[in-house]
Amino acid sequence: MVVLLINMNTDKKTENKTSGNFLVELENKLVEISTKLPKLPDSIGEFFVKYGPYVMIFGLVVGVLGLLTSFGMMATILPLAQTANPVYGYRYGSLYSITSLISLVSMVFAAIAIPGLLKRAKSAWNLMFYASLVTTISYLLTMNLGSLVIGTAINWYILFQIMRSIGRP
């Protein structure tokens, strides 16, 4: 029994290393792909790095207001939709709830990243990368294939192009 517990602990450590390695491998693969794409001019990259956090602050304020509105609408409309047609209310209501919560998680990552982005820290860039991954998962869950392909491609293109400007003060 002790051997079994030791093996279980070893498997958990391996699992944690594997999930961490997956993100590192994904980032490295995307860096490799981004080096083959046309480069943004340095002035545009600097513009994103310099003014991007301020645009994100505005976007977060508007996004939080929109999210609060959607939660309020959901609380009002969902019971009515379930009364009219339980299948419709369950299917679309739960999907709407899940995507709203995923949006909240993405906004939290972005909000935590803002102070680091103002300091041009690589850790803040990592948080923005995680926020983009959460958004990509949201697109997958909702089967929003246009946003999945086009939105994720544009997001990652800009994100990986400005990564080289992050290190410069």
C-alpha positions in Angstrom: 0.0 0.0 0.0 2.9 2.4 0.7 4.3 1.7 -2.7 1.0 2.5 -4.3 0.9 5.9 -2.5 4.4 6.7 -3.5 3.5 5.9 -7.1 0.4 8.1 -6.9 2.5 11.0 -5.6 5.1 10.5 -8.4 2.3 10.5 -11.0 0.9 13.8 -9.6 4.4 15.4 -9.9 4.8 14.1 -13.4 1.3 15.4 -14.3 2.1 18.9 -13.0 5.4 19.0 -14.9 3.5 17.8 -18.0 0.9 20.6 -17.9 3.6 23.2 -17.3 5.7 21.8 -20.1 2.7 21.9 -22.4 2.3 25.7 -22.0 6.0 26.2 -22.5 6.0 24.0 -25.6 3.0 25.8 -26.9 4.6 29.2 -26.3 7.8 28.0 -28.0 5.9 26.7 -31.0 4.0 29.9 -31.3 7.3 31.9 -31.1 8.7 29.8 -33.8 5.7 30.4 -36.0 5.7 34.1 -35.3 9.3 34.5 -36.4 8.2 33.3 -39.9 5.4 35.8 -40.1 5.9 39.4 -41.3 7.1 41.7 -38.5 5.2 44.6 -37.2 7.1 47.9 -37.6 8.9 48.8 -34.4 6.9 52.0 -34.1 3.6 50.0 -34.0 5.0 47.5 -31.5 6.1 50.4 -29.3 2.7 51.9 -29.6 1.0 48.7 -28.4 3.5 48.4 -25.5 3.3 52.0 -24.5 -0.5 52.7 -24.8 -1.9 49.2 -24.7 -2.3 49.0 -20.9 -4.3 52.2 -20.9 -6.6 50.9 -23.7 -6.9 47.7 -21.6 -8.0 49.7 -18.5 -10.8 51.3 -20.6 -11.7 48.0 -22.1 -11.9 46.3 -18.7 -14.2 49.1 -17.3 -16.5 48.7 -20.3 -16.2 44.9 -20.2 -17.1 44.7 -16.5 -20.1 47.0 -17.1 -21.2 44.7 -19.9 -20.6 41.6 -17.9 -22.7 43.0 -15.0 -25.4 43.8 -17.5 -25.3 40.3 -19.0 -25.5 38.7 -15.5 -28.6 40.9 -14.8 -30.2 40.1 -18.0 -29.5 36.4 -17.5 -31.1 36.5 -14.0 -34.2 38.1 -15.5 -34.6 36.2 -18.8 -33.4 32.8 -17.9 -36.3 31.9 -15.6 -38.8 33.1 -18.3 -37.0 31.1 -21.0 -37.1 27.9 -18.8 -40.8 28.4 -18.2 -41.5 28.8 -21.9 -39.3 25.9 -23.0 -37.2 24.1 -20.4 -34.8 22.6 -23.1 -34.1 26.0 -24.6 -33.6 27.6 -21.2 -31.3 24.9 -20.0 -29.2 24.6 -23.1 -28.7 28.3 -23.9 -28.9 29.5 -20.4 -26.1 27.3 -19.1 -24.0 28.0 -22.1 -24.5 31.7 -21.6 -23.5 31.4 -17.9 -20.4 29.4 -18.8 -19.2 31.9 -21.4 -19.9 34.8 -19.0 -17.8 33.2 -16.3 -15.0 32.4 -18.7 -15.1 36.1 -19.8 -14.8 37.0 -16.1 -11.7 34.8 -15.8 -10.1 36.4 -18.8 -10.8 39.9 -17.5 -9.2 38.9 -14.2 -6.0 37.8 -16.0 -6.0 41.1 -17.9 -6.6 43.2 -14.8 -3.8 41.4 -12.9 -1.4 42.0 -15.9 -1.9 45.8 -16.2 0.7 46.9 -13.5 3.2 44.5 -15.1 2.5 45.7 -18.6 3.1 49.3 -17.5 6.6 48.1 -16.3 7.1 45.9 -19.4 7.4 42.7 -17.4 7.5 39.4 -19.1 5.3 37.9 -16.4 2.5 40.3 -17.4 2.9 39.2 -21.0 2.5 35.6 -19.7 -0.8 36.6 -18.0 -2.0 38.1 -21.3 -1.1 34.9 -23.0 -3.1 32.9 -20.4 -6.0 35.3 -20.9 -5.9 34.6 -24.7 -5.9 30.8 -24.0 -9.0 31.2 -21.8 -10.7 33.2 -24.5 -9.7 30.5 -27.0 -11.3 27.8 -24.8 -14.4 30.0 -24.7 -14.6 30.1 -28.5 -14.2 26.3 -28.5 -17.0 25.7 -26.0 -19.4 27.9 -27.9 -18.4 26.5 -31.2 -17.7 30.1 -32.4 -15.3 28.9 -35.2 -14.9 32.3 -36.9 -13.7 33.9 -33.7 -11.6 30.8 -32.9 -9.6 31.0 -36.1 -9.6 34.6 -37.0 -9.7 36.2 -33.5 -7.1 33.9 -32.0 -4.8 34.3 -34.9 -4.9 38.1 -34.7 -4.6 38.1 -31.0 -1.6 35.8 -31.0 0.0 37.6 -33.9 -0.1 40.9 -32.1 0.8 39.3 -28.7 3.9 37.5 -30.1 5.0 40.5 -32.2 5.0 42.8 -29.2 6.8 40.3 -27.1 10.1 41.4 -28.4 9.3 45.1 -27.4 8.5 44.1 -23.8 12.1 43.7 -22.9 13.1 47.2 -24.0 12.5 50.1 -21.6 
